Amino acid sequence: MLGTSTMHLDRRLFAGLCCAGSLATQQANAQPAPAAAEPAPAATPAAAATSPDALETPYSEPPTAPPASVPPAAPSRHKIDLAVPPKPDTRPTLPIRARRKLALTGELGWNGLAGFGPILTYHVHPRVSLDLGVGFSLLGPKVGLRGRYNFLTTPFTPFVGVGFNYADGFGQFTTDPSDDPKGDPNREPVTIEQGHAYLVQSVVGFDFIHRHGFTLVGTLGYAWLLNNDNYRVLAGTLTRDEKRGFNFAFKGGLVLGLAMGYAFQ
């Protein structure tokens, strides 16, 4: 349109391009601005690898992978116990009679606390002890109570003690001189009544307690009869030797005893 028929071909082509560009510019100005395009979804690693852009940009960096979660450490099965060892007991050891306060022994003796029978001992203090005895003797069934002072607090200690005894007696009994081969066959039988007896004894002795509880007690002393009429002759007559023997058996005198047993902790 802008060229004449006589215009050269190259000038005609140039003029046509100018006209087309002018028309395109006018049309673009007349249309509204397009809305902002939504961002394209992120391509997955596989799609990015197969897309043409990925092929055209071989040197692009791959997307950063999310950090892997670290699993919690499993508890150790072999736990090491670092317990502190207990401190040694540095307290002084109590005396044996403070640890073993109660003892049970059996006594065999003459004019002893029990005579022949058990004795129960309670150590009130390592130096002070009480003895309670029950048994039999020539004076009949008897019971006795004694207090003693221990000179030492070691397993072996000497002691002094004072006690009291009560014996019930055997009542009446008869002796027949004809039963004695050396006795007088013409002599009449002698009947004796043995009654209650009250005695006070004073003794010295020793007390030993092993650490495992074995107990040994020995006594030596003298017993005084408080009532002199603890026996009497009801029939017949006693010779001098017989009377001396009855006095030795029934009127107290020497105390000799040995007791063994166990002390409880």
C-alpha positions in Angstrom: 0.0 0.0 0.0 2.8 2.3 0.9 4.8 1.5 -2.2 4.2 2.0 -5.7 4.3 -0.6 -8.3 7.6 0.8 -9.4 9.2 0.4 -5.9 11.8 -2.2 -5.7 11.0 -5.5 -4.0 13.2 -5.1 -1.0 11.7 -1.7 -0.2 8.3 -3.2 -0.5 9.2 -6.0 2.0 10.6 -3.5 4.5 7.5 -1.3 4.2 5.2 -4.3 4.9 7.1 -5.2 8.0 6.9 -1.7 9.4 3.1 -1.7 8.8 2.7 -5.0 10.5 4.7 -4.0 13.6 2.7 -0.8 13.9 -0.6 -2.7 13.9 0.7 -5.2 16.5 1.7 -2.4 18.8 -1.7 -0.7 18.6 -3.5 -4.0 19.3 -1.3 -4.7 22.4 -2.0 -1.3 23.9 -5.7 -1.8 23.3 -5.9 -5.2 25.3 -6.0 -5.3 29.2 -2.9 -6.5 31.1 -3.0 -10.2 31.7 -3.4 -11.5 35.3 -0.4 -12.7 37.1 0.2 -16.3 36.2 0.0 -18.8 39.1 3.4 -20.4 39.9 3.8 -23.6 38.2 3.9 -26.6 40.5 7.4 -27.8 41.4 8.4 -30.6 39.2 9.3 -33.9 40.8 12.9 -35.1 40.5 11.8 -37.7 37.9 9.8 -35.2 35.8 12.6 -32.6 36.0 15.0 -35.2 34.8 12.8 -36.1 31.8 11.7 -32.5 30.9 13.3 -30.7 28.0 14.5 -27.9 30.3 16.3 -30.4 32.4 17.9 -31.8 29.3 18.9 -28.3 28.2 20.4 -27.4 31.6 22.5 -30.4 32.6 24.5 -28.4 35.1 21.7 -27.2 37.4 21.8 -28.3 41.0 19.4 -31.0 42.2 16.8 -30.1 44.8 17.9 -30.3 48.4 16.5 -33.4 50.1 14.8 -33.0 53.5 17.0 -33.9 56.5 16.5 -37.5 57.6 15.1 -37.9 61.1 17.6 -39.5 63.5 16.1 -42.3 65.5 16.5 -42.0 69.3 19.4 -44.0 70.8 18.3 -47.3 72.2 18.9 -47.8 76.0 21.9 -49.8 76.8 21.1 -53.3 78.0 24.3 -53.6 80.0 23.8 -51.0 82.7 26.8 -50.3 84.8 26.0 -49.9 88.4 28.2 -47.3 90.0 26.8 -47.6 93.5 29.0 -46.3 96.2 30.0 -49.0 98.6 28.7 -48.6 102.2 31.0 -47.0 104.7 32.4 -49.4 107.3 30.8 -49.3 110.7 33.3 -47.6 112.9 31.1 -47.6 116.1 32.6 -49.4 119.0 31.3 -52.9 119.6 29.0 -53.3 122.6 30.1 -55.6 125.4 29.0 -59.2 125.1 26.5 -58.9 128.0 24.9 -55.8 126.3 24.4 -57.8 123.1 23.3 -61.1 124.8 21.2 -60.0 127.7 19.3 -63.2 128.3 20.9 -66.6 129.1 19.4 -70.0 130.0 21.6 -72.5 131.8 21.2 -75.8 133.7 22.9 -76.1 137.1 24.2 -79.1 138.9 25.5 -78.2 142.4 25.4 -78.4 146.1 23.4 -75.8 147.9 23.3 -74.0 144.6 20.7 -71.5 143.4 18.7 -74.2 141.7 20.4 -77.3 143.0 19.5 -79.4 140.0 17.5 -77.4 137.5 17.5 -74.4 135.1 18.7 -70.9 135.8 17.4 -67.9 133.8 19.9 -65.0 133.8 19.2 -61.4 132.7 22.1 -59.0 132.3 20.6 -55.7 133.4 24.0 -54.1 132.6 27.3 -55.6 131.4 28.4 -55.4 135.1 25.1 -56.3 136.8 23.2 -59.6 136.4 20.2 -61.3 138.0 19.8 -65.0 138.3 16.5 -66.9 138.8 16.7 -70.6 139.5 14.1 -73.4 140.0 15.0 -77.0 140.8 15.4 -79.8 143.3 17.8 -80.5 146.1 18.0 -82.5 149.4 15.9 -79.7 150.9 13.1 -80.5 148.4 11.8 -78.3 145.6 13.5 -75.0 145.7 13.6 -71.6 144.1 16.3 -69.0 144.3 17.1 -65.4 143.3 20.6 -63.9 143.1 22.1 -60.7 142.1 25.8 -60.4 141.1 28.3 -57.8 140.1 30.6 -58.6 137.2 34.0 -57.1 137.5 34.7 -57.0 133.8 32.8 -56.4 130.6 34.8 -58.9 128.6 33.5 -62.4 127.7 35.2 -63.8 130.8 34.6 -62.1 134.1 34.8 -62.9 137.8 31.9 -61.9 139.9 30.5 -61.7 143.5 26.9 -62.3 144.3 24.3 -62.5 147.1 21.2 -64.6 146.8 18.1 -66.0 148.6 16.7 -69.6 148.5 13.5 -71.1 149.6 13.0 -74.9 149.8 9.7 -76.6 150.5 11.0 -79.8 152.1 9.9 -83.4 151.6 7.6 -83.7 154.7 7.8 -86.9 156.8 10.0 -89.9 156.0 11.3 -92.9 158.0 14.7 -94.5 158.1 14.9 -98.2 159.3 18.3 -99.1 160.8 17.7 -102.7 160.1 18.1 -102.0 156.4 21.8 -101.1 157.0 24.0 -104.3 157.2 26.2 -102.5 159.6 23.4 -101.0 161.6 21.9 -102.2 164.9 19.0 -104.6 164.1 17.5 -104.0 167.6 17.2 -100.2 167.0 13.8 -98.7 166.3 13.1 -96.8 163.1 13.6 -93.0 163.1 10.9 -90.8 161.7 11.9 -87.3 160.5 9.7 -84.3 159.4 11.5 -82.0 157.0 9.8 -78.6 156.6 10.5 -75.3 154.9 14.0 -73.9 154.7 15.1 -70.3 154.1 18.7 -69.6 153.2 20.9 -66.7 152.2 24.0 -67.4 150.1 27.1 -65.4 149.3 29.2 -66.6 146.4 32.1 -65.8 144.2 32.5 -67.2 140.7 33.1 -66.7 137.0 30.9 -66.1 134.0 32.0 -66.8 130.4 30.0 -66.1 127.3 31.3 -67.1 123.9 30.6 -64.8 120.9 28.3 -67.6 119.5 26.3 -67.8 122.8 27.8 -70.7 124.8 27.7 -69.8 128.5 29.5 -71.3 131.4 29.0 -70.2 135.0 30.8 -71.5 138.1 30.1 -70.6 141.8 31.7 -71.2 145.1 30.4 -69.8 148.4 28.4 -70.4 151.6 24.7 -70.6 152.5 23.3 -69.7 155.9 20.0 -71.3 157.1 17.7 -68.7 158.6 15.4 -71.1 160.4 17.1 -73.8 162.4 14.0 -75.9 162.9 13.7 -76.9 159.2 13.7 -80.6 160.3 12.8 -82.4 163.5 12.8 -86.0 164.8 9.3 -87.3 165.4 10.2 -90.9 166.5 13.4 -92.7 167.4 16.8 -91.3 168.1 19.6 -90.1 165.8 23.2 -91.0 166.6 25.9 -88.3 166.7 27.1 -89.2 163.2 23.6 -89.3 161.8 22.8 -85.9 163.3 26.0 -84.5 161.9 25.0 -85.9 158.5 21.5 -84.4 158.6 22.9 -81.1 159.7 25.3 -81.1 156.7 22.5 -82.0 154.3 19.7 -79.8 155.6 21.3 -76.8 157.4 23.1 -75.1 154.5 26.8 -74.7 154.3 29.1 -75.0 151.3 27.8 -73.7 148.0 29.3 -75.4 144.9 27.7 -75.1 141.4 28.4 -75.4 137.7 25.9 -74.3 135.1 26.1 -74.5 131.3 23.8 -73.1 128.6 23.2 -70.5 125.9 23.0 -66.7 125.9 20.4 -65.2 123.5 21.1 -62.2 121.3 
